[in-house]
Amino acid sequence: MDSRISERNPFKLEESALSVFEQRSALLTKNLANASTPNYKAQDINFHEALKQQTTQTNSALNISHANHLQPKNNAQNHSLYYRVPMASSADGNTVDDEIEKTKFVENALHYQASLSFLQSKKASMLKAIRGD
């Protein structure tokens, strides 16, 4: 990771992870909402790949020298999205398995909460160091 980035924002990795968890949560919710939609294909995000892409995009930030330059989209979902392979095929072509989606959703929520707790702990430690406690 570029040291200049981490000096500017020491929480960048955690912010990126929380962003990917949020994107994954939205995708898993969409899967559950479409559990009875014919021919709907369940999708998921490869977390590690998405986080790597998001941090790489952030670290290779472009220099914007003019107001009309376009900002790159920082959406980890684009390249790390995949379709889930069903355990059993359904007659209507839908690949959503409610139990798998619910399990993945809860797992993702736990990871999100753990990352948030880690971020809060890191922030508290840095404040202690700054105050000299």
N, C-alpha and C positions, 0 to 999 in steps of 0.2 A: 504494500500500500504506500502511496506517496505520502511522505512525512509532512509535507506542506498542508495537505488536506486534513490530516489528523490534528495538526496544530491549530487549525482554524476551527474545526468542529470535532472534538474528541468523542462525540456521541454518534458520529455518522454511521458506523457499522450497525449499531443498535437501531437507529432510525430506519435504515434500509431493511433490516430484518423485520421490524414491526410493519413496514409497508408491504413486504412480501406476504407476511401472515394475514394482513388485511385483505389483500388481493385474493389469496387462497380461500379465505373465509367466504368472500363474496361468490367465488366460483363454486364452492361446495354447497352453498345455499341455493344457488341457481340449479345445481344438479338435483337437490332435494325437491325444489319447486316443480321441476319437470319430470318427476318420477313416473308420471302416467302419460307423458306426451309421446305419442308414437314416433319412432325413429330418432328420438333424442339420444345423443351420444354423451355419456358422462365424461367430464374433463377434469383435469387436475394440473397442478403446477409442481415441477420438480424444484423444491425449495432451494437446495444447494446450488443448482444451476442458475436459478433466478437471482439469488443473492449475489453470486459471483458476477453475473451480468450487470446487475444494478450498481455494485461497487466499482466495477471496471468502467462503466459509463460515467460514473461520478468522478473517478480519478482521472479520466482522460477528458476532462472538461475542455470545451472549446473556448477560445478567446472570442468574445463578442465585441467587435470594434465599431459596430454601427447599429443604430436603433432598428433598422429593417432586417437584420440578420435573424434567422429562425433559430429558436431554441430546440435542441434535440429532445425527443420524448423519452422520459425515463420510466418506461413501463416494462417491468420484468416479465410480465405475462406473455409478451409476444413470442419469445424464443424458447421459453421453458414450458410451454403449454403442451399437454399431451392428452390423448383420449385413453380412458381407462378400458382395459380388456375385461369383458364380462366373465364371471365365473360360470354362468349358465345363460344361454341365449333365450330371449323372449320372443313371443309370436309377433309382437308389434315392432320389433327392431330397437326397442329402448334398452340401453345398457346400464341404466341406473339401478344399483342395488342399495335399497334404503339402509340396511344395516352397515354396509361398508361406508356409505356417505356419512352416516351419523357418527360412526367411529372416527373417521378422518376429521370430521368437524370438531369433535370433542378434543381429539389429539392436537389439532391446530390451535384451538382455544387455550389449551394448557401451555403449549409452547409460547403463545402470545403473552400469556400472563407471566410466565417465567422470564421472558425477555424484558417485559415491563418492570418486573421486580429487580432484575439485574441492573437495568438502566437507572432506576431510582436509587439503588444501593451505590452505584458508581457516582451518581450525582452527589449523594450525601458524603461519600468519602472525599470527593474533590472539594466540597464546601468546608469540610473539617480541615483539610490541608491548607486551604486558603486562609481560614480563620486562625489556624495555628492551634487548634484544639488538641 
